[in-house]
Amino acid sequence: MEETIAIINQIIDEHKVILRHTHDLEQVANDAEAMMTLDKSKEVFMPGRLDQGYGLQKFQELWVMVEEGLKAHFNKEETQLLAAFQKDGDEKLVTTLQTLLLEHKDIRDRFDQEKKYIATLTTGQISRNIWQATAHDLRAHITHTRKLLEAHAEIEQELLHTMRKKITEAQEGIH
């Protein structure tokens, strides 16, 4: 149970970063930092600016960091957290977590779509008008992805708090 509490606390801490909307780009290792970096990347990459090449390169670097961090965080939830819930949670909590974990596929799919937008923008093989339209589409897509990540993290937070409370109450009942 202690291991489960530790995993829950770690993920809750990661999610708190999302909900505070800080813009600190230290290390992108989870979906909390992914959201912050997505916000930052939108500002770095502004369609229509004269320094678009630099902005697109900087955006691409940030985006790769976000994707890698998000994959690592999702992997932790899909393996360690799920195993902890299966070990110490009841069927309803496990089922709820499994349902939330299904959302990870949708978010990954959104990142795959963003990867396609980026590839289109970096080829240099499209007209200026198409480039600008694609760039605006990418920014809108990122904004929506960030909102989905935020909503996802908030629901997970509620579930994690419920699980932690259940374990704490069970431990207190033992003593």
N, C-alpha and C positions, 0 to 999 in steps of 0.2 A: 504494500500500500504506500510505503514511503517513496518508492521509485515512481509510482503513478503520480503522487502529489508533486514530486520534483519535475516530472515531465509537464504536467499541467501548469505549474507555476512558470516554467520556462516559456511555454507557448503563450500564456496570458501576458507575460512581460513583453514578448514579441508583438503581440496584438496591441498593447497599450501605445506602442510607438506609432502605429497606424492611426489610432484614434486621436492622438495629440497633433497630428499633421506637422510634425517638425520637419525642417528642411535640411537636416544634417546628413551629409553624404559620406559617412565614415566607412561603412562596410555593408555591402548589399548581400545579406546572407539569409534573408527571410522575407515573407510577404510584407512585413511592416516597412522595411527599408525599400522594398519594391515600390510601394505606393509613394513614398517620399521622392524616390528617384524619378518615378513617372512624372510627378508634378514638376520637378526640376527640369527634366528633359524637354517637357513642353515649352518651357521658357527659353531653353538653349536653341531649340530648333523652331524658327519662326519663318514660315513661307513668305517670300517677298523681300526678305532682307538681303543686303548686298553680300554678306558673308555666309551665304547659304552652304557653300562647300564645307567650311569649317564647322558651321552649326550642325550639318548633317553628320559629319564625322564624329563630333562630340556626342550627338544624340545616339548614334549607333553604338558608341562605347558604353554609354549609360544604359542603353537598352539591353545590351548583352549582359551587363552586370545584374540588371534587374531579373532577366530571365534565369540566369544561373542561380541567383539567390532564391528566387521563388521556387524553382525546382527542388532545391535543397530543403526549403521549409515544408513544401508539400510532401516530400519524401518522409520527413520526420513525422508529420501528422499521419501519413498513410501507413507507416510501419510502427514506430515506437508508441505514438499516441493510441492508435487503434489496438495494438496489443495490450496496452495498459487498460484501456476501457474494457476489452474482452476479459481481462484477468479480474478486474476489481469493480466493474460496473454491472448494472442489470441489463436485461434485454432491450428495454426501451432506450436507455442511454446509448448502447452500442448501435442500435438501429438508427437513431438520430444522427450519430456521428457518421455512420456509413453513408447516410443520405447527403450530409454536408460534404463528405469527401468526393461524392459524384460531381459536385460543382467544380472541382479542380480540373476536370476534363474540359469543361466549357472555358475556363480561364486559360488553360493551355492552348486551346483552339484559337482564342483571341490573340494570344501571343504569336501563334503560327500565321495568322492573318496579318498581324503587324510586321512580321518578318517579310511577308510578300510585298507589303507596301514599301518597306525599306529597300528591298531588292529592286523594285521598280524605280525608286528615286535615285538609287546609286548607279544604275546602268548608264545613264547619260544618253540613252537611246530614245527618249521621248521628247515631245515638243514642250515648250515652256508652259503652255496652257494646261496640258495634261499633267505636267510635273506639279504645278501649283495646286490643281484640283486634288491630285493624289496626296500632296503634303497636307492640305486641309482635311482630307478624309482621315489621314493618319492621326492628326491631332484630335479630331473628334472621337476616333476609335480609342485612343489612349485615355481621354477623359472618361469615357464610358467604362473602360476596363478598370480605371481607378475607383470609380463609384461601385462597381461590382465587387472589387476586392474589399472595399470598406464595409459594405453590407455583409459580405461573407464573414469577415473577421468579427464583426459585432455579434452575429448569430453564434459563431464558434465560442466567443467570449462567454455568452450566456450558458452554453452547454458546459464549458469548462468549469465555470463557477458552480454549476449544479453538481457536477461530478466531484469536485473538491469538497463541497459541503457534505455530500453523501459519505465520502470516505472519512472526513473529519468526525462526523456524527457517529459513524461505526466505530472509529477508534476510541472515541470518548465513552461509548457504551461498553467497550471491552475493559477499560480501566476502572 
